[in-house]
């Protein structure tokens, strides 16, 4: 969570006061309703009911397979400030139920900044003498004087929290010390927290037997891109394709990304319970788009399974000015949930590979089924798709080992009304670049809204694959099974409703197929006749810790 915020005084009128010492007009017992029918509102990406959201926080999956997403939330304005922990739950990571706000600041002017949640199944904290599924949140309390780390515990599965009476649990008298991510380290039987010393470009590693008493053990500092501050670290053991699981440290920086603003980088390495050592000094960027920040891994997934993550799909350079605030009363969405693993890629080595979590609950109708597109083009009119969301996949085979001088594959998504478009493509020759251009759009003008980005996607076999999801105002692209990925928001004046895909100058023997599915809205069935989603009442958790591996 960035330290510098723009605070706004606008309030949602008509709501009861949350707590006597917090901002008025924030409901404490019911979820906020939201209108999910706007033409820019994503239908399969999570976005808040109203107002401003940023970093994902506290994500975990419980024994019943319920995924919990908390997030940095200003419930009273469409800009950052007045930070609370919003909360939503899902059974499949796409169909979300908005829950009531989970954690409030206790004093006006304070903020509940980023953090994480763990399931304290062995009651190491002592908060849960009669259950094995108690949830503990650890977060940064931001005040005008200091940033300290606090904990709160939940006996109902993460729907309501009680703040620990002896907070803070970590304090170093700093205003730039935040974003704790906690994991359980089984070999040492300790909880491990990673925290950002933001302007010192260091990640502190702490350990604890009980989530209350923490001991500093080491720093991981001055690695990769520094930017102006480190934020939102993760430490996670991630499965390796054709190898043993490997530890990964992720660090978000803001500003200072190659394209400007905020970005997340990662470092493969080893961890012994107290010290993390990177395999090298390389800065590896998790996403080559402009809108993927502060990603966090879900706690509670089975050991050895793919690490599941979500990130904030925006950028601090313009997140507080995008037109969804003025037009539709909300700002920011999360990325698609992603499966993550590590892979050794030709010439590059360790690479974090990410693909969308299982999309099949959203599949609606096939609009193109393995249609051959060889030196010609195909057009898909999806103006009748209610969600405005598509999954698309391109498979290429028979790529010759010698260079293809001019061969390309290109896509365009455009508005049949205005001609606005977002497009991209791949060159099969030269240094095999892939590019995206979101510059032909009329709905948002900002000097930091970088319109062009690219990456290189080396070909190590005779095949190539591209897949992606377009969701009203978000495009996510995945190359070669997630070896490269990009997240980009875009804001047209009129709805995007048509797709074209084409290839040119491909030599004989190459084969290209296009598959497109329309996707069902995850919000449509929840809304009233005017599109308003009311949210859920608090649910009670069952006292069980069974985790079914088939869920993952």
N, C-alpha and C positions, 0 to 999 in steps of 0.2 A: 504494500500500500504506500503510494507516494506521500512524502511528508508535506509537500506544498499542495494545498488544496484551495479551491475557490469556494467560498461559503456563500450560500444564498439564503435569503430570509423567507422565501415563499413557502406557504404552508398549505396542506390539504385541509380545507375547511370541513367541519361537520364530524370529524373523528373525535372520539373520547381521548382524554389524555392518557398516555401510556403509563407513565409513572410521574409522580409529583415533581421529581427532580430532573426529568428528561424533557426533551422538546415536546411541546403540546402537539396535538393533532396526529399522533402516531398511535395506531391501535395496538394494544398489547394482548388481546384475547382472540382476535379473528384475523385472517389473512386480508391483505389489501386486494380489492378486485382490480382487474385490468381488462382493457379492450384489446383483443388479439386479432382483430379483423383488418387492421390497417394495411395498405398495399406495400409498405416497407417492413412490416412486422414478420420476422422469420416464423415458419410454421413447424420446423423440426429442431431448430436450435433453441436452447433455453434463453428467454429474456424475462426481465422482471415485470410484474404486473403494471407498475407505473414508476416513473422517476428514474434515478440513476443507479446503475450497478457497475462495479468493476471486479476486482480479483475474486476468483473462486477460493473458498475457504473450507476447512473442516470436512473434506469429503470422505465418506466411508460407506461401506455396504454392510448391512446387518445380517443376522442369521437367517432371516426370512427372504433374503434377496432384495431388500429395499435399499435403493441407492439414495444417499443423503447428500445434497448439495447446499452448502451455505455460501454466502457471498457478501462482499463489501457492498453496503446498500445505504443510500440516502433516501429515505422514504418521503421526504418533504420537498425535494427539488430535483430538477433534471441535470444538475451539475453535482460534482463531488462535494462532500462535507457531511457533517452530522452522521458519522459512520455508525451503522448498526450491522448485525449479521442477519441478512435475509435467509430464507430457508425454503427449499423445495424437495420433494421426494418423487421417486420414480421406480417402477418395476423393470424398465427396459432401457433407461437412460435417454428416452425420447419423449414419452408421455409423462409430463411432470404435473404434480399437484402442488400448487403454491400453499405453503404453510404459513402460520403466523410468524412474525419476526422472532428470531430465537434468542438473541442477546442484545440488550440495550445498554448504552452508557448510563452510569449512575448519576452523573452530574452534567448540567448544561455546559457545553463547550468541550467536553471530553469526547473521544471517539474510540469505538471498538474496531481496531485495525486487524490486519490479516493474521491468520493462524491456522490451526489444524485440530482434528479430533481423533481420539483413539478409543477403542473398546477395551476397557480394563477388565478382562475376563477373569483374572486371578485376584481381583480386588487389591492390587498393590497399594492403591491410594487410601484404602480404608473407608471409602465413601459408600461401598456397596456390600454390606455384610450378608445380605440375603439374596444376592443375584449375581449372575456371571455375565451380564450384558450391559453393565453400566458404561456410560459414555462420558469421557472427560474432554473438554475443549481447552486448549491453551492458545492465547491470543495476546496481541499487543494492546495495552491501554495507552492511548495517546492523550497527553495533557499538555497544557502550555509550558509545563516545567520539565517533563521527562517522558520517555517511552519505557514502560515497564511491561513485564510479562505476567499475565494473570491466568488463573485456571477457573473453570466453572464445571459443575458436574450435573449429569442428567440421569434420573432413575426411570424415566419413561421412554428411553430409546432415542433421545436426542431431540425431542420436541420442546421441552422446557428445561431451563438450566438454573442452577443455584450457584452463585458466586462463592468461591472459597473465602472464608472469613479472615484468613491470614494472608491474603494477597498483599503485595505481589510475591511471586515465587522466584523471579529473577529481576534484579535491579542493579544497574551499573552507573546510575546518574548520568545518563546520556539522552539526548533528544533524537538520536539517529541509531536506534537499536530495536529491530522489529522483525516480524513475520516468522514466528517459530513454526517449524514443521517437525513433528515428533513421530518416531517409529519405535518399535520394539526390536531390540537386538538380542536374539535368542542365545547366541554363544556366550554372551556376558551376563545374560539375565538382567539387562538394564534398559530403561527408556533412553533414547538418544534424541536430542533436539539440535537442529541447525538453525541459526539466527543470523540475520544480516547486521553487521556494523556498517551501515549504509555508505557513509562518506569516507570510511577507512578502507573500503574495498576488501573486506574480509568477511568470511563466514565463520562464526564461532560454533564450536561443537561442545555440547554439554551432555552430561549423563545424570540419570536419577534412578533410584530404586522404587520411587513411589509417586512420581509426578509432582511432588511438593518441594522436595529438597534437591537442588541441582548443583552439580560440580562442573566447573569449566575444565576442559581437557586439552583443547588445541584450537588453532585457527587454520583455515584454508584461505589464502589471501593472494591478491594481485595475479589472478589467472584470467586469461582470455581478454575479452573486451571489457574495459573498465567503465566507459561512459562517465556519468557524473555520480552514479550511486549504484550499489548492489541492493537487490530486493528479492523477496519471495524465494528463498532457497528450498530445494528438495534434496533428500538423500534417499536413494531407492536402489534395491537390488533388482536387476532387470534380466529376464531370460536372454540368452545369447543364441542366435541361430547357429547351429553346429558348434556348440561350445558350452562351457559352464556359465552360470549366471554371473553377471558383472555389476559392481556397484557404479552408480552414476550420481554425480552431483549436478544439479541444475541451478543456475543463477540468472535472474532477470536483471536487466540493466535499463535505466531510464534517466535522462536520454542518452544517446550514444550509439544507437543501432546503425548498421550500415546504410539503411534506407532512411534513417532519422527516427528519433523518438525512442520507443520502447521495444524490447525484443527479449527472448529467452535463449540462453546458451547452455551447453552441457559439457560435462567432463567425465569420461569413463575412468575408472580407477579401482583402487582397493581400499577396504575399510576394515580396521581391526577392533572396532568398538570405541576407539577414542580418537584416532587419526585417519583422515582421508588423504590418499596419495593419488594424484592423477597419472594416467599412463604417459602423458606428454603435456606440452604447454599450448597445444592448439586450441583455438576458439572454434567450437562447433556450434553452428546456429540451428535451432530446432525447426525453423519454418522460414522459407524464403519469401513469404508474403510480408505484408506490412502490419497485419492485425492479429497477432498471436502473442500474448503476454501472460506472465505470472501463472503458467501452467502448474497444476498440482496433481499428484497421483492419489488415487483412492486408497484409503486404509481398509484392510479387511479382506482383500482378495486372496485366494488360496496361494500358498507358497508354490513357486514354480510356474504359475500361470502368467499370461501377459499382464504387464502393468497397465492399468486403465487410468487415463488422464482426461482432464478438460482444462481449457485455458480461456482467458478473457479475449474475446474477438474484437479488439479495438486497439487504439494507440493513444497515449497521453498527449500527443501533439494536437489532436483534434477531437478527442472523445467527448468533450463537453460542449461542442458546437455542431455536431452532426444534426441533420434536419429532423430526425425522428423525435427529438425533444419538442420542437415547436409544432410539428405536424401531428404527432400521435401521442405525446405525453410520456415517452419512455426513451431511455438511452442505454445502449450496449446490450450485447448478447454474448453467450458463451460459444466456444468452438464446438464442433461435433465431439462427442466422446470418442476417444481413440484407444486402440490396442497398441502397446509399445513393446518393442524388443530391440536388441542390439544385433548388428550384422557387420561383418567385414566386407567392405565394398572395394572393388578394384581401384588401386592407386590411392584410395582415401583412408581405408582402414575402418576403425570403429565408427558406426553410423547408427543413430537412433531412428529406427524404422517405425512409422506410425500409419495406421489405417483406421477408417471408421469402425466403431463398434457395430455389431450385427444390425444391419438396416432392414432385415426382412420384416419386422413388425410394421414397417411403413410402406412396403411395396403395394402399389395400387394396380396400375395397368401398364403392360409393355407397350411403349410407343414405337420402338424399333428393336427388333430381335435379331442380333447378329447380322445386320444388313451389311453387305459388302460395299465398301467405298474405296475404290481403287482408281486413282486419277480422275475422280469426279467428286460430286458433293451430294449431301442429303440434307433436307430441311424438315424440321419437326415443329409444327404449330402446336404449342401447348397452352393456348389462350383459354381453353376450356378446362384446364386442370385447376381445380378450385384452390388447392394449396399454393400454386405457383412454384412448387418445388419438384426438382428432378434429380434422379441418380443417373449418371451416364458412364459408359465404359468403352474404351477403344482398345482392341487387341491387334497387334501387328506381329506377323510371323514372316519368315523367309528373308530377313534383313541380310544382305550380302556382307561378307567380312571386309571387302574393299569399301573405301569411302563412297558415299552417295553425294554427288556434288550439290544437287539442287532439290532433293526430295524433302517434302514437308507434309505435316499434318496440322490442320488449323481448325479452330472452333470459334464461333461467334454466338453470343446470346444478345438479342436485341429486342427493342420495342417496335411492334408493327405500327404504332401510332406516331412516334417521334423519331425513330431511327437511332435512338441512343443505344449504346452497346458496350459490352465488356467482352474481350476476346483474348485469344492466346494461341500458341502453336509451338511446334517442335521441328527442328532441323535435324534430319538424319545424317547430315554430313558435317564436316569441319570439326569444331569443338562441341558439337551436339547441344546447342543451347535450347532451352525452353523459356518462353516469355509469356507475360500477361500484360494487358493494357486495359486500364479502367478509365482512360482519359476522355472517352466520348460519351460523357454523361452530364446532364444539365441540372441535377438536383442538389449539388453541393459544390461550393467553390472555397478552397482553402489552400494557402501556399504550401502547407506541409502535407497535403493529401497526395503523396507521391503516386503518379498514375501508371508508371511502368516499372516492372521488376522482372528479373530473369535468374535462371540457374543453369547449371550444366548437368546433364544426365548421361553419363558414360554408358555405352552399350557393351556389355560383356558377353552377350549371347546373341542369337539371331532373332530374338523376340523383344518387344517393347509393349508396355501397357500404361494406359492413362485412365484414371477414374476420377470422379468428382461428384460433388453435390452443389447445386445452385438452389438457393432458398430465399427468394424475394430480394434480399439486400446483402446476402453473404454468398461468396463462392469459395469452396475449398477444393483443391486439386491434389491428387496423389499420383506420383509417377513410379512406375515399376514396383507396384505393391507397397508403396509408402517409403521407398528409399529417399524420395524428396517429397515435401508437402508444402502447400502454400494456403494461407488464410487471408482473404481480402474482403472487406466490406465495400459496398458501392451503393450509390444513391441516385437513381434515375428520377426524372420528373414524371415519367409515365411507367407503368408496369412493364417489365421485361417478360415477353411471352413467346418468343420464337428462337429456335436453335438451328444453326447450320454447322455442318462438319464436312470438311473436304480434304482431299490429298492431291498432290501434284508431283510430277516428275519422278514417280516411283519406278524402279526398274522391274522388268519381268521377273516373276517368281515371288514378289512380295504380296502378302495378303493382309487386308485391313477390314475389320468388322466393327460395327457400331451397335451398341445396345443401350437403350434408354428406357427407364421406368419412371412413370409419374409416382410421386410419393403422397401418401395421405397426410393431411394436417394432423399434428399431435394435439392441437388446441381446439379444432373445429367442433368436436363432439362435446367439449366441456363448456362451450360458450352459450349464452342466452341468444335470443333472436337478434339482439343488437351487437353480438360478438363479445359481450362481457363475460369473463371467467371469474367466478366468485372465490375460488380457492377452497381448501379443506379445513374442517375442524381438526383439532389436535387428536392424533391417534395414540393409542397406548401400545407399547411394545410387549411382546411375549418374552418371558424369562427363559430364553434358550440361546445356546451358542452354536448350534449345528450349522455348518456351512456346506451347502450342496455344491460340489465342484461342477455339476452339470450347468449351473447358472452362468458359468464363465467359459 
